[in-house]
Each structure stands twice: as structure tokens, then as C-alpha cells.
């Protein structure tokens, strides 16, 4: 069954869709998970990550700038620029493959 709290927001003129889902993490604490879909073929280019809480996003110079926390802790805000056309993201001055997004940030959290 699809999440009733799922939203699809067009970005980059509709070329991609930012998918968000609100999920209850703890009693009355909601986490806004996010992922990114290629509108041309419907495939996720960034898998929906429900333990990441999207606090804000903006389109900026051909990239999607995202601000989020990782739960269960949620005390650190991360910032990343995603280039959906090149399937890359940058964080802390480094460039990474978009398929490594979740793993990379979970590793940052563990250090």
C-alpha cells in the first residue's frame, strides 16, 4: 500500500521529481524521507531514504541543494548538492556517485 503522506514535487522544469514521504519515527515525531525520480522513465536515481529527514531544498545552478538530518539521532544537519543530470552529489568538498548517497552519509554519521 502506498504511503498516504507521499508527495511528488517537480524539479528542474519537471524533468525530475522529488519524492517525499512522512513516516512516524516515534510517537508524534515525523521524518520526511526523500528520493529523486527521473520523470522520463520513472526510475529512482536516488532511492527513497526514510531515515533521512528533508528539512529544506532548493534548485541552485543546475543542482538540487538538500538539507537533512539522519535519524534516529537527528542532531546534525547535513547539506549536499545533487546533480541529477550527471548522477553525482557533492559534500564536504568531495564529489561522489549518486548511488552512494545513503551509504556515504551513514558513514559520515558513524564518525
Phi, psi and omega in degrees: 000134181287144180296124180291348180257026180269137176231147175238118183246123179291136175230158182053052177066022180092357180296328178230162176233129174273118180262128175234146176222127174273127178230138179287121181270310174226175181310115177065015174246117185254139178246132181261089179292159181212156176205176184225131183242139172282117184293337182290320183241354179078006181274144174290127171261341170226111182301146178298122181247108187278348177267357175263132183253106180287116180264330175194160177210159176204148173276132185211113177049050177079008179233158174258111180272123182240145177235128186203163173242159178247127179259148031273343183288298176071013184271346182247132175264130177257155179225136180211151173248121181257128173256099184290339180284322180265356181058045179229166171215156178236147177200138178053037176078005181248150177254134183228162173283136184301330179295344180261011186303301183299312182300316182299313182289328176293326175291319176302318182296326184280354180260000000 
